[in-house]
Amino acid sequence: MTAPILFVIPTFNRAPDLPRTIRAIAAQDWPKEAIAVLVVDNSSTDNTAEVVAGLAATLPIRLDYHRKAPEGPSIARNAGLARAPEDGYCAFVDSDVELDPGWTRATVTAMEADPQLALVAGPLVFGHNRALLNCYGGALSPLGLAWDLEEGSPVSAADAPRDALWLNSSAILARTKPVRATGGFDARFFYAYEEPDLCLRLALEGWRCRLVPDAVAIHHVGSDIGRSHADFVFHHVKNRLRMGLKCFSAGTLAWWIPVATAHALLDAVLHVPKRTRLRGFVWNLRNLPDTLRARAAVQARRTVPHGQAFRLMETRWFPPTRLGGLRRRPVEGIVVGNVADDRAAR
């Protein structure tokens, strides 16, 4: 029996990009009757609804549209996860991503070959230069800093299957049951660290994340980058700290809390926007009771020790290349300028 898959596309004001994303899903090497697509619209102000309706009338797959409050991609993905087939799969695909026709078959094949896999993804390549990787998995340092692996490397770096501590949700296949059981994406994470947080919680329950080289996805991001918007700096700081407080073992927290606190405060002193970085730290103090309740729920579901769950954690404490306040790290073909951050309240 062919596994049913719900493709969930969170979006905000991406009407021009949606036809490319949705048509690529409809063109997957997978039975059309087993494919359903749900566009979760975070209150777009463009013609997203009309674009989806037009595609639904012409494509040979089921295509639905759900409009919701602008609460961010995490809650949008959870809205789709709630509708995914219990014994099937849920694929999360961003609205600026184009899947290679073999993406679905490659990810499902890997999933069905290994019952302990919860998430599967593949090489995410740049749309402006498909010979370069945007990422092939994600890294996490002992300090809790996350970054994309192989960013800017040639696609040949994604030459073999391998496990990763976390996967980029731009294009990812999820086994519905365990991801739903662990609570999906943290609803308090508007943006940033939602993938490492989910993958750490799954790892604590004995699940694994896998990368397969044949599951290629193309990320159509702009080739011009500017500085990261202050709102997203805030979310990076607050979510990184909340993730560690929820997921790390009590023994780890004994040293991690003072070290992470010192890092957060020093970061707020040395790097702009200073008040925004400090606000991310203060948010965790004000919301500590909620975070501790979330921690209790996470730790109650733990089935493996910290060392086993986080065996793929990096030994280095900082990314090999700092963002330096930019929207993303510059690689070949990407120029740094004054382009506004292309993310918005979505």
Order of alpha helices (4+ residues) and beta strands (2+ residues): beta-alpha-beta-alpha-beta-alpha-beta-beta-alpha-beta-beta-beta-beta-beta-beta-beta-alpha-alpha-beta-beta-beta-alpha-alpha-alpha-alpha-alpha-beta
